[in-house]
């Protein structure tokens, strides 16, 4: 039986900006100055973060564009100490295998300037862990529905979540133990969802550090090619 999809309807654009060139430049530079102050950290304080703040940031992530507007993401926010401890143990079990050689010499060499190892105390200490899941398929009227552009859509939403957390005055760290299938069981998520990463979220400890290499960002000429034509 063919799936019956909603018919196309167009709405007037509900929100718009009409900045002049100077305002556009100022806003772009202001945003750049803001996101430049975002840093990934591994040392957190256990200072609580209100659930409402996490919810607002996840709502912001949920506004991200997605393939066919299928919004193929789910976020699991965890503050329960017992559950965080279980996630840490499972993650460290996988990380021990990785750092013992499973990651391969090249990958481990690339990580040396970052200073990481198999120990992940931040998964216990940070007041919140947010696990990002990608929904490979969904259901409509009891039938399985294929999702499109899932990695791209979830990647955009996760980037917006990280930016929202930073805007709220919080720090976070992306953590991707491999494999991550244990997260489906611990978070009670279905087989249709693939865990993508864990975000440790909270306030930086007084002794928080960042790897020196993390401050080395590519300059504009390395990340941008422009074709303007005749102007």
N, C-alpha and C positions, 0 to 999 in steps of 0.2 A: 504494500500500500504506500502510495506516495505521500510524503509529509506535506501538510498544508501550512504554509508560512504566512505570517501577516502581510497584508498588501502594503506597498510603499505609500507613505504619506509625508508631505513636506510641511515643515513649520517655519515661520519667519525666524531668522537668527535671533535668539533671545538675549544675547549679550555681545557687545562689541566695544572695541576701543578705537578712538579716532585721534591718535597722537600725531603731532607734527614731528618732523625729523629730529629736532632737538630733544623732544620728550622721549622719543623712541631710544635715542642714543643714551640718554640719561638713565632710563629704566634698564636698558641692557647692561650698562656698566654697573648700576647699583646691584643688579642680580648677580653679576659676576663677582663683585666684591663680597657679596653674601656667601655664595657657594664656595668661594676660595677658603673660607674659614671652616669648612667641613673637614673633619679628620677621622679616620678609622682608629679606634683605640682598643686596647685589651685590658686596661686597668679601670675598674668601675668602683663607685661607691654603692652601697646598698640603699641609698636614699630612695624612698618610694616615689613612683611616678603615677599620678592618677590614671585610672582606667579610661576616663573620659578623654584624656590627651591622646592615648593610643587609638581610641575609637575615631577621633577626629582625623588623625593622620591616615588611618586605614580608609576612611571615607574619601580623603583626598586621593589616595592611590586608586580607589575605585572609579574615579572620573577619567582614568586613562583611556586613550583610544584602543580599540581592539578589533581584530579581524571579524567582520560581519557583526560587530557589536555583541559578540558572544561572551565577553568578559570572563575569559577562562582562567580565573584565579580564585584562590581561597587562602585566607590568612588565619593562622591559629596563634593567638596571643596568650602567653603563658606566664603567670606570676607565681603559680603554686610551687613552693620549694621542693616538694617531693618529685614532682614531674620534671622540674628543671634538672634536678640531680640525676634522674633516670636518663634524660637526654644527654647530659654531660658524660655519664658512664658509657653509653652506647657510642657516642661520638668519639670519645677517647679510645675506645676499643678499635674503631676503624682507623683512627689517626696513628695509633701505634704500628699498625700493619703498614700504613703508608710511609711513615718516617723510618721504618725498618728496612725499606727497600722496594716496597710495592709501587711507590710513586715513580721509580726510575731515576737514574742519576741526573739526567738533564733537569727534570722538574725540581728535584731536591736542591740542585745547585742554584736554580733560579730563585728559590725561596730563601737562600742563605742571607741576603741583605735585608730581608724582612724580619728575620729573627724569630720565626715561629717554630714550635715543636708540638709534640703530641699532647701536652698539658693544656687544658682549656678551662681554667678556673672561672673565667668570665661568664661561662654558661651557668654557673651557680650564683655568682655575685650580682650580675646585672639584674635589675628588678623585673625586667620583662625579656622574654624571648619571643620573637615573632617568626613562625615557620611559614615560608611561602610555598604554596602548592600550585602546580599547573594542572588544570583540568583538561586531560587529553580528549575526553568526550563528555557529553552531558546527556540529559534525558528530557524528552518532551512528550507528553501524553503516553508515557510508558515505553517509548521507543528510544533507542540509542541514537544520539545526534553527534556527528563528527564536528569537532572544533577546528578552526583554521588559524594559521599564523600564531600558534600557541606560544612558542618560545619568544617571538618578537613582542607579542602582546603582554606577556607576563614580565618580560624584561623592562618594558616601558613603565608598567605599573609599579614595579619594584623600585625603579629609579625615582619615581614620583614619591613613593613612600619614604625612601631615604632622605629626599629633599624636604619632605614635610616634617620628618622627625628633627632634622637639623634646624628648620625654621622654628620649631617649637622649643629650641634650646637644648635638645638632647643629642647624645652621641650614639653611634651604632657601629657594629662590626659585622661584615658579611662572613659567614662561616659555611663551608661546603664540604662536610665529611663525605667520603666516597667509599662504598655506596651509602645511600641515605634511606633505604627502604624501611629501616627501623622506625622512621618518623611516622609512616602510615599507621603502624600499630600503636605507637605511643600517643598519637594525636587522634586516633579513631577515624582516620580518613579512608575513603574507599579506594579500590584498585585503580579507578579511573583517574586518580590524581597522583601526580609525580612530585615528590618533594624537591624543591629547587635550591633552597638555602635556609639557613637560620640567621636571623638578625638578633644579636645581643643589643639591648637598648637600655640606656640609662644616663646617668651623670658621670663624668670622668672623675676618677679618684685624684687626690692631691698629687700623687706620684705618677700620674698618667704620662705616657711617652708615645711618640710616634717614631717609626724608623726614619732615619735621615733621608734615605732614598725616596721615601714617600713624598717628600717636598719637591722632588725633581719631576716637573710636569713638562710635557712636550710644548714647544712654542707654537704659535699660530701657523707658521709656515710648514710645520711638520704635520699638522692635523687638518689643514684647509687647502683645497684647490678651488680657485674661482675662475669662472668663464663669464665675463660680462658682455662681450660684444661691443658694438658701437653705442656710446652714450653721449 
